[in-house]
């Protein structure tokens, strides 16, 4: 995970794989119908609002980060894909999904500053299914972080939710991702400025010949 040479104070990630999705376009573009973001200050829940869904068979997924290192609860009817947290600075990251239409992708937690991102996933008639590939963190100051080894399946949608932090006196960098013989494309990003600069970013990827291995999350 790459941050343009800017040292971050921590990084967390959750990467999931979705099958039964539209495989048209490039790098998973055909599987993403719409996206949205939201941020909140001193809130106990956060909802990301999507527009009306394009098809009754489509599902949705979301990622949320908070300024506390305690649990995040998925919204009603959502299944948690991954959750991870670290203490310095206090940060939590959670990802979730729902196989049906829901224009309010939401989560709840103890009072915190929070950021969220959500997408509508375009399904094929057989319906969407998924697996979580990795969810973890690294709280050491770095410009590049390495996520655990994953084995993506060919022609499936890969969604990666990344949360990073930086002292608010410096820019909160936007990461880039490389790895697995895939092209990772940013879908959306949502920064929050205080008390530490924190950002949540969602990426997509899809390819015919992915390889097993680690993912590099870079700030430089």
C-alpha positions in Angstrom: 0.0 0.0 0.0 1.8 3.1 -1.3 1.5 6.7 0.2 3.7 8.8 -2.1 6.7 8.7 0.2 4.8 10.2 3.2 5.3 8.3 6.4 2.0 7.2 8.0 1.5 6.4 11.7 -0.5 3.2 10.9 -2.5 1.3 8.3 -5.2 -1.3 8.4 -6.8 -3.3 5.5 -9.6 -5.7 4.7 -9.6 -7.4 1.3 -12.6 -9.5 0.1 -13.4 -11.5 -3.1 -16.9 -11.5 -4.8 -18.0 -14.0 -7.4 -21.2 -14.0 -9.3 -20.7 -10.4 -10.4 -20.6 -8.6 -13.8 -17.2 -9.2 -15.3 -17.5 -6.7 -18.1 -15.2 -3.6 -18.4 -11.7 -3.5 -17.0 -10.3 -4.2 -13.5 -13.8 -4.8 -12.1 -15.4 -1.7 -13.4 -18.5 -3.5 -14.7 -19.2 -4.9 -11.2 -19.5 -1.5 -9.5 -22.7 0.4 -10.2 -22.4 3.3 -7.8 -20.5 4.5 -4.8 -20.7 7.0 -2.0 -18.9 8.2 1.2 -19.7 9.9 4.5 -17.9 11.1 7.6 -19.1 11.9 11.1 -17.8 13.7 14.2 -18.4 12.3 17.7 -21.0 9.9 16.5 -22.1 6.4 17.6 -23.2 5.3 14.1 -22.5 6.1 10.5 -24.5 5.5 7.4 -23.4 5.8 3.8 -26.4 6.5 1.5 -26.7 5.0 -1.9 -29.2 5.9 -4.7 -31.9 3.5 -5.7 -30.4 0.2 -6.9 -30.2 -0.6 -10.6 -31.5 -4.2 -10.2 -33.2 -6.1 -7.4 -30.5 -8.8 -7.6 -27.7 -6.4 -6.8 -25.9 -6.4 -3.4 -23.9 -3.8 -1.6 -20.7 -3.6 0.5 -19.1 -1.0 2.8 -16.1 -0.1 4.8 -15.8 2.0 8.0 -13.0 3.4 10.1 -13.2 5.0 13.5 -11.0 6.9 15.9 -11.4 4.2 18.7 -9.9 0.7 19.0 -13.1 -1.0 20.1 -15.7 -3.0 18.3 -17.7 -2.0 15.2 -21.1 -3.6 14.7 -22.5 -4.1 11.2 -25.8 -2.6 10.2 -29.0 -4.6 10.3 -28.9 -7.5 7.8 -25.2 -6.9 6.9 -22.6 -9.6 7.3 -19.1 -8.5 8.6 -16.3 -9.3 6.2 -13.4 -8.2 8.4 -12.6 -6.2 11.4 -9.2 -5.1 12.9 -7.9 -2.4 15.2 -4.8 -0.9 16.8 -4.1 1.3 19.8 -1.5 3.9 18.7 -3.2 6.0 17.5 -6.5 4.4 18.3 -8.1 3.1 15.1 -10.6 0.5 14.0 -11.5 -0.7 10.5 -14.5 -2.8 9.5 -16.0 -4.1 6.2 -19.4 -5.6 5.6 -21.8 -6.6 2.8 -25.4 -7.5 2.1 -26.6 -9.7 -0.8 -29.7 -7.6 -1.3 -30.6 -4.0 -2.1 -30.0 -1.5 0.8 -29.6 2.2 0.2 -28.3 2.7 3.8 -25.0 0.9 4.4 -24.4 1.5 8.1 -22.6 0.5 11.2 -22.5 1.4 14.9 -19.8 1.8 17.6 -18.9 3.7 20.8 -18.7 7.5 20.3 -16.0 8.3 17.7 -15.0 10.2 14.6 -15.7 8.0 11.7 -15.4 7.6 7.9 -17.3 5.3 5.5 -17.5 4.2 1.9 -20.1 2.0 0.2 -20.7 0.5 -3.3 -23.5 -1.2 -5.2 -22.3 -4.5 -6.7 -23.8 -5.6 -10.0 -24.8 -9.3 -9.8 -25.3 -11.9 -12.5 -28.5 -14.0 -12.3 -26.8 -16.7 -10.1 -26.2 -14.1 -7.4 -23.2 -12.8 -5.5 -21.1 -14.9 -3.2 -17.9 -13.9 -1.4 -14.9 -14.8 0.8 -12.7 -12.7 3.0 -9.0 -12.9 1.9 -7.3 -10.9 4.7 -8.0 -8.3 7.4 -5.2 -6.9 9.5 -3.1 -3.9 10.5 0.4 -2.5 11.0 0.8 0.3 13.6 4.4 1.0 12.8 5.4 4.3 11.1 6.1 3.4 7.4 5.8 4.7 3.9 4.9 1.2 2.6 2.9 -1.5 4.2 2.6 -5.2 3.2 -0.7 -7.0 3.5 -0.8 -10.8 4.1 -0.5 -13.2 1.2 -3.8 -13.8 -0.7 -4.8 -16.1 -3.6 -7.4 -14.2 -5.7 -9.7 -16.3 -8.0 -9.7 -15.4 -11.7 -12.5 -13.1 -13.0 -13.8 -12.3 -9.5 -14.2 -8.8 -8.0 -11.6 -7.9 -5.4 -12.5 -5.1 -3.0 -9.8 -3.7 -0.7 -10.7 -1.2 2.1 -7.7 0.7 3.4 -7.5 3.0 6.5 -4.4 5.1 7.2 -3.5 7.8 9.7 -1.0 10.7 9.8 -0.4 13.5 12.3 -2.9 16.2 11.4 -0.2 18.7 10.8 0.8 16.9 7.6 -1.3 15.8 4.6 -3.3 12.6 4.9 -1.9 10.7 2.0 -4.0 8.6 -0.4 -2.5 5.1 -0.9 -1.8 3.1 -4.0 -1.9 -0.7 -4.1 0.1 -3.2 -6.2 0.2 -7.0 -6.3 -1.2 -10.3 -7.5 -0.8 -9.5 -11.2 -3.9 -7.2 -10.8 -4.5 -3.5 -11.5 -6.0 -2.0 -8.4 -8.2 1.0 -9.1 -9.4 3.5 -6.6 -13.2 3.7 -6.3 -13.6 6.3 -3.6 -11.7 7.9 -0.7 -12.9 9.9 2.4 -10.5 11.8 4.7 -11.1 13.1 8.2 -8.8 15.8 9.5 -8.8 15.6 13.3 -7.6 14.6 15.9 -5.2 12.6 13.7 -5.5 12.8 10.0 -7.2 9.6 8.9 -8.5 8.4 5.5 -10.5 5.4 4.3 -10.1 4.3 0.6 -11.8 1.6 -1.4 -10.1 -0.1 -4.3 -11.3 -2.6 -6.9 -9.5 -5.2 -9.1 -10.3 -8.1 -11.4 -8.2 -10.2 -13.8 -8.0 -13.4 -15.8 -4.7 -14.5 -14.4 -4.1 -13.3 -10.8 -1.2 -14.7 -8.8 -0.8 -15.6 -5.2 1.3 -13.3 -3.0 1.3 -10.3 -0.8 -0.1 -6.8 -1.5 2.0 -3.7 -1.2 0.2 -0.7 0.2 2.4 2.3 -0.5 2.7 5.9 0.4 5.7 6.6 -1.7 
